[in-house]
Amino acid sequence: MLNIKNLWVLNIAGVEVWITETIFNTWLIMLFLIIFAVIARIKLHNFKTVPTGFQNFIEAVVEAFDGFASNALGEKLSYIAPWFFMVFALILSCSLFSIFGVRAPTADFATTFALAFATFILMFFMGFKHRRGSYLKSFFEPHPVFFPLNLIGELSKPVSLSFRLFGNMLSGTIILTLYYGLTPLFVQIGIPALLHAFFDVLFGALQTYIFVIISLMYIKGAAD
Amino acid sequence: MHRIVFLAQAAPEGRVFGLDFQTLIHIGIQLFNGIILAVALSFILYKPVKEFMRKRTDRIQSKIDEADATMAKANELIAEYEKKLKNIDKERAEILEAARLKVADESKNILEEARREALEIKKRSMDSVAEEKERLKEETRLYIIELASLIAEKYIKQSIDAEIQDKLFEEALAQLEDTQWQN
């Protein structure tokens, strides 16, 4: 039950590709988020000057995230906020979907490393774009002898970022799996709701925030 | 030639964690999924909503600016009217002062005229009185003459006796007879 199941195996030009539960669940979550976005987009035509109900929710989410990203990144880098809006929506949705028994894609290292790797790429790209030579020079500071340490420090960022999220999400999954697997049926009513609320909702929201804010800090640190 | 083959039966046992070529492929797939989702959410939701909010903010800001401009204009008008009111007070004071001066002048002129007319009337009255006095003097004189004549006549009447009267009568009669004969 803990294992990430392989649903299908594709053979693409001789390369074997396992389509795992993680990838399938990611597609499910993507589908849900895209449908939600399309609904919001359709309703956008009827949005009023004074927001109410659904419009209020959409505006609050977008505005809150935009404000958060703009504060963390500054105006100069705010154009990368949409990527982190996706990261935010995806990680949070992964956690929330696990309430319904969908194995969280973030409890798979491939997902967390993919997101952390994107942060790493953005970090390097923004560093070179905004600081050019001085970013490269920062690897040799305070003395060129520190270059290997600086390089390891930079390379460890996506690793630590991905393992933090992976570990936290997996821990929740393990605990819940153990609970469902080891406890008698009568304690599986009611109590798991609290565990899900804690591990999926609370931990999920917290880890989403941590992942996003650390990613933003890394990028801002590289670009400034 | 690219071939995609489903090998559902050949799916290997699942795992919790692994660092191999499959993990690398999964990372690539998840990265690709992330890019697709980022593009979709960005273009379908994030940017349009932000654009909507930006336009609304601009619209509200423009209304606020418009209101500020109207307020500034109103304040200018108030200041202008206050200035005008202040000037009106000044102007009113000037007009009143001018009117007061004019009235005082007029009053002086009227008084002067009245005085002059009064003097003229007085002079005319004095002349009239003098003329009247002269006339009365003359009348008195004539009256005295007449009175004296009457007194003299009365005295003469009383002084002439019957004899003289007869003689005078006779002479008058004789004259009368001579006159008729000549006719």
Interface residues (C-beta under 8 A of the other chain):
Chain A: L2 N3 I4 K5 N6 L7 W8 V9 L10 N11 I12 A13 V15 E16 V17 W18 T20 E21 T22 I23 T26 W27 M30 L33 I34 F36 A37 V38 A40 R41 L44 F47 T49 I58 E59 V62 E63 D66 A81 P82 W83 F85 M86 V87 A89 L90 P105 D108 F109 A110 T111 F113 A114 L115 F117 A118 L170
Chain B: M1 H2 R3 I4 V5 F6 L7 A8 A10 A11 P12 E13 G14 R15 V16 F17 Q22 T23 I25 H26 I27 G28 I29 Q30 L31 N33 G34 I36 L37 A38 A40 L41 S42 I44 L45 Y46 K47 P48 V49 K50 F52 M53 R56 R59 I60
